Amino acid sequence: MEVWKRFKSDKLGMFCLIVLTFIFLVGIFSRQLAPNKYAGFSSEYPLGTDQLGRCVLSRLMYGAKTTLIISLITMIWTIGIGGILGLISGFFRGWVDEVIMRICDIMLSFPSEVMILSIVGILGIGVKNIVIATVLAKWAWYCRMIRSIVIQYTDSNYIRFAKVSGCSHYHIITKHILPMTMGEIAVLATLDMGGIILNISALSFLGLGVQAPTAEWGMMLNEAKAVITIHPELMLVPGLAILITVALFNFLGDCLQEAFNPKNATFKKEAA
């Protein structure tokens, strides 16, 4: 509740949250909100139609649903795998920590973009494969970050007392460590959500992700590049949608970070 009060007082954070909620709702209810996609260009459809006569506004709405849902599913799986392994590694330490960290070192030794392209090249194009590729390329980074957060709390007197009191490992992890780390994990996920959206859109733009006729912002850029010299606005619309959404997630992550760590906000005010 205290975190929510601090977050509510942050006008930028609330603005980002409201706009992102609106974008999600537009994507979810795109079938009800979108105008007739077979209609020709008119003042009724301010974004016009694309090279195939399809309503750009309709595809932008449907694309919001596709892009955001794929990115959200990818983030959930990435945080899930990285979070579980990071909790295990940071809490139990010892040989378990060594094994997990050496695997993370191997995974992090490869550039994530190159790894994603390689995995998609092996598995083939498609939404399922780009989700798998992105999760495999990014889980190690989250595992290492969450491990460092868990170690910070594991070494505290509060957790040491719980161990001495005879509490089980499961009880300590689920009742003490996990609730304390959820805020920082949420901040990490929000800040990186923009990067996930960019990756998904980039793969679709390259023709490796979402395939036609499914509407997706990266796919819209891919389809519009053929007529960029005569109709550049067809690339401008989905490009701005990606830019604004990514920026909103980044601003929202910064505001959440200040809400969960009020000392940062105090320091900024004093510095100003």
C-alpha positions as CSV (number, residue, x, y, z in Angstrom):
1,M,0.0,0.0,0.0
2,E,2.8,2.4,0.8
3,V,4.4,1.7,-2.5
4,W,1.1,2.3,-4.3
5,K,0.7,5.6,-2.5
6,R,4.2,6.7,-3.6
7,F,3.6,5.5,-7.1
8,K,0.2,7.3,-7.3
9,S,1.9,10.6,-6.4
10,D,4.2,10.2,-9.4
11,K,2.3,11.9,-12.3
12,L,4.6,10.5,-15.0
13,G,4.3,7.0,-13.7
14,M,0.5,7.2,-13.6
15,F,0.4,8.7,-17.0
16,C,2.5,5.9,-18.5
17,L,0.4,3.3,-16.7
18,I,-2.9,4.8,-18.0
19,V,-1.6,5.0,-21.6
20,L,-0.2,1.5,-21.6
21,T,-3.5,0.2,-20.1
22,F,-5.3,2.0,-22.9
23,I,-3.0,0.4,-25.5
24,F,-3.6,-3.1,-24.0
25,L,-7.4,-2.5,-24.0
26,V,-7.4,-1.3,-27.6
27,G,-5.5,-4.5,-28.6
28,I,-7.8,-6.8,-26.6
29,F,-11.0,-5.2,-28.0
30,S,-9.6,-4.6,-31.5
31,R,-12.3,-6.6,-33.1
32,Q,-15.0,-4.4,-31.7
33,L,-13.1,-1.1,-32.1
34,A,-11.5,-1.4,-35.5
35,P,-13.3,0.1,-38.5
36,N,-14.0,-2.0,-41.6
37,K,-10.6,-3.1,-42.9
38,Y,-11.9,-3.5,-46.4
39,A,-13.0,0.2,-46.7
40,G,-11.2,2.5,-49.0
41,F,-9.4,5.7,-48.0
42,S,-11.6,8.5,-46.7
43,S,-11.8,11.1,-44.0
44,E,-13.5,8.6,-41.8
45,Y,-10.2,6.6,-41.6
46,P,-7.5,9.2,-40.9
47,L,-4.7,6.7,-41.2
48,G,-5.8,5.6,-44.6
49,T,-5.2,2.2,-46.2
50,D,-2.1,0.3,-47.0
51,Q,-0.8,-1.0,-50.4
52,L,-3.4,-3.8,-50.3
53,G,-6.3,-1.6,-49.5
54,R,-6.4,-2.6,-45.8
55,C,-7.2,-0.1,-43.2
56,V,-4.0,1.0,-41.4
57,L,-5.9,1.9,-38.2
58,S,-7.5,-1.5,-38.0
59,R,-4.2,-3.3,-38.5
60,L,-2.5,-1.0,-35.9
61,M,-5.2,-2.0,-33.4
62,Y,-4.9,-5.7,-34.1
63,G,-1.1,-5.3,-34.2
64,A,-1.1,-3.9,-30.7
65,K,-2.8,-7.1,-29.4
66,T,-0.3,-9.3,-31.3
67,T,2.9,-7.4,-30.3
68,L,2.0,-6.9,-26.7
69,I,0.7,-10.4,-26.0
70,I,3.7,-12.1,-27.6
71,S,6.1,-9.7,-25.7
72,L,4.2,-10.4,-22.4
73,I,4.3,-14.2,-22.8
74,T,8.0,-14.0,-23.6
75,M,8.7,-11.8,-20.5
76,I,6.7,-14.2,-18.2
77,W,8.6,-17.2,-19.4
78,T,11.9,-15.4,-19.2
79,I,11.3,-14.1,-15.7
80,G,9.9,-17.5,-14.6
81,I,13.0,-19.5,-15.7
82,G,15.5,-16.9,-14.7
83,G,13.7,-16.1,-11.4
84,I,13.5,-19.7,-10.3
85,L,17.1,-20.5,-11.1
86,G,18.3,-17.2,-9.6
87,L,16.4,-17.9,-6.4
88,I,17.9,-21.4,-6.1
89,S,21.4,-20.2,-6.9
90,G,21.3,-17.2,-4.6
91,F,19.7,-19.0,-1.7
92,F,21.5,-22.4,-1.6
93,R,24.9,-21.2,-2.9
94,G,27.7,-23.8,-2.9
95,W,27.9,-26.3,-5.8
96,V,24.4,-25.5,-7.0
97,D,25.4,-21.8,-7.4
98,E,28.6,-22.8,-9.2
99,V,26.8,-25.0,-11.8
100,I,24.0,-22.5,-12.5
101,M,26.5,-19.6,-12.8
102,R,28.8,-21.4,-15.1
103,I,25.8,-22.2,-17.4
104,C,24.9,-18.5,-17.2
105,D,28.4,-17.5,-18.2
106,I,28.3,-19.8,-21.3
107,M,24.9,-18.3,-22.3
108,L,26.0,-14.7,-21.7
109,S,29.2,-15.2,-23.7
110,F,27.1,-15.0,-26.9
111,P,25.5,-11.8,-28.0
112,S,21.7,-12.2,-27.4
113,E,20.7,-10.9,-30.9
114,V,23.1,-13.4,-32.6
115,M,21.8,-16.2,-30.5
116,I,18.2,-15.4,-31.2
117,L,18.8,-15.3,-34.9
118,S,20.7,-18.6,-34.7
119,I,18.0,-20.4,-32.8
120,V,15.2,-19.1,-35.1
121,G,17.3,-20.2,-38.1
122,I,17.5,-23.7,-36.6
123,L,13.9,-24.0,-35.4
124,G,12.3,-22.1,-38.3
125,I,10.2,-19.0,-38.5
126,G,7.0,-18.5,-36.5
127,V,5.7,-16.9,-33.3
128,K,6.4,-20.0,-31.1
129,N,10.0,-20.2,-32.2
130,I,10.8,-16.5,-31.7
131,V,9.4,-16.8,-28.1
132,I,11.5,-19.8,-27.5
133,A,14.6,-18.1,-29.0
134,T,14.1,-14.9,-26.9
135,V,13.6,-16.8,-23.7
136,L,16.7,-19.0,-24.3
137,A,18.8,-15.9,-25.1
138,K,17.7,-13.8,-22.1
139,W,17.0,-16.1,-19.1
140,A,20.6,-16.1,-18.0
141,W,20.8,-12.4,-17.6
142,Y,17.7,-12.4,-15.3
143,C,19.1,-15.4,-13.4
144,R,22.3,-13.5,-12.6
145,M,20.5,-10.3,-11.7
146,I,17.9,-12.0,-9.5
147,R,20.7,-14.1,-7.8
148,S,22.4,-10.9,-6.8
149,I,19.2,-9.5,-5.3
150,V,18.5,-12.7,-3.4
151,I,22.0,-12.8,-2.0
152,Q,21.6,-9.3,-0.7
153,Y,18.5,-10.4,1.3
154,T,19.9,-13.9,2.2
155,D,22.8,-12.4,4.1
156,S,20.5,-10.2,6.2
157,N,19.9,-10.8,9.9
158,Y,16.2,-11.4,9.3
159,I,16.8,-14.4,7.1
160,R,19.6,-15.7,9.3
161,F,17.2,-15.6,12.3
162,A,14.5,-17.5,10.2
163,K,17.1,-20.3,9.5
164,V,18.2,-20.5,13.1
165,S,14.5,-20.7,14.1
166,G,14.1,-23.9,12.1
167,C,12.0,-22.6,9.2
168,S,12.2,-24.7,6.1
169,H,13.9,-23.6,3.0
170,Y,10.6,-23.5,1.1
171,H,9.0,-21.4,3.9
172,I,11.9,-18.9,3.9
173,I,11.9,-18.6,0.1
174,T,8.2,-18.2,-0.4
175,K,7.3,-16.2,2.7
176,H,10.3,-14.0,3.1
177,I,12.7,-13.8,0.2
178,L,10.2,-13.9,-2.7
179,P,7.9,-11.1,-1.4
180,M,11.0,-8.9,-0.7
181,T,12.4,-9.4,-4.2
182,M,9.1,-9.1,-6.2
183,G,9.4,-5.3,-6.4
184,E,12.9,-5.3,-7.8
185,I,12.0,-8.2,-10.2
186,A,8.9,-6.2,-11.4
187,V,11.2,-3.2,-12.1
188,L,13.6,-5.3,-14.1
189,A,10.7,-6.8,-16.1
190,T,9.1,-3.4,-16.8
191,L,12.4,-1.8,-17.9
192,D,13.2,-4.7,-20.2
193,M,9.7,-5.0,-21.7
194,G,10.6,-2.3,-24.2
195,G,13.6,-4.4,-25.3
196,I,11.4,-7.5,-25.8
197,I,9.0,-5.5,-27.9
198,L,11.9,-4.2,-30.1
199,N,13.2,-7.8,-30.5
200,I,9.8,-9.2,-31.5
201,S,9.2,-6.4,-33.9
202,A,12.7,-6.6,-35.4
203,L,12.3,-10.4,-36.0
204,S,8.9,-9.8,-37.7
205,F,10.4,-7.0,-39.7
206,L,13.1,-9.4,-41.0
207,G,10.4,-11.9,-41.9
208,L,11.4,-14.4,-39.1
209,G,8.5,-13.8,-36.7
210,V,4.8,-13.1,-37.2
211,Q,3.7,-14.0,-40.7
212,A,1.1,-12.4,-43.0
213,P,-1.8,-11.8,-42.9
214,T,-1.5,-11.6,-39.1
215,A,-1.3,-7.9,-38.1
216,E,1.8,-7.0,-36.0
217,W,3.8,-3.8,-35.8
218,G,7.0,-5.3,-37.0
219,M,5.2,-7.1,-39.8
220,M,3.5,-3.8,-40.8
221,L,7.0,-2.2,-41.1
222,N,8.1,-5.1,-43.3
223,E,5.1,-4.8,-45.6
224,A,5.5,-1.0,-45.9
225,K,9.2,-1.0,-46.7
226,A,8.4,-1.8,-50.4
227,V,6.6,1.5,-50.8
228,I,8.6,3.7,-48.5
229,T,9.7,6.1,-51.2
230,I,6.1,6.9,-52.3
231,H,4.2,6.3,-49.1
232,P,6.5,6.8,-46.1
233,E,3.6,7.3,-43.8
234,L,2.9,3.6,-43.9
235,M,6.1,3.0,-42.0
236,L,5.7,6.0,-39.8
237,V,2.5,4.8,-38.1
238,P,3.7,1.4,-36.8
239,G,7.2,2.9,-36.1
240,L,5.7,5.6,-33.9
241,A,3.5,3.0,-32.1
242,I,6.7,0.9,-31.3
243,L,8.6,4.0,-30.2
244,I,5.9,5.4,-27.9
245,T,5.1,2.0,-26.3
246,V,8.8,1.3,-25.6
247,A,9.3,4.8,-24.2
248,L,6.2,4.4,-22.0
249,F,7.5,1.1,-20.5
250,N,10.9,2.7,-19.9
251,F,9.4,5.6,-18.1
252,L,7.1,3.3,-16.1
253,G,10.0,1.2,-15.0
254,D,11.9,4.3,-13.8
255,C,8.8,5.4,-11.8
256,L,8.3,2.0,-10.3
257,Q,12.0,2.0,-9.3
258,E,11.4,5.2,-7.4
259,A,8.2,3.9,-5.9
260,F,9.9,0.8,-4.5
261,N,13.1,2.7,-3.5
262,P,11.9,6.1,-2.1
263,K,15.5,6.9,-1.2
264,N,16.4,7.4,-4.8
265,A,13.6,9.9,-5.2
266,T,14.7,11.7,-2.1
267,F,18.3,11.8,-3.4
268,K,17.2,13.3,-6.7
269,K,15.1,16.0,-5.0
270,E,18.1,17.0,-2.8
271,A,20.4,17.0,-5.8
272,A,18.0,19.2,-7.7
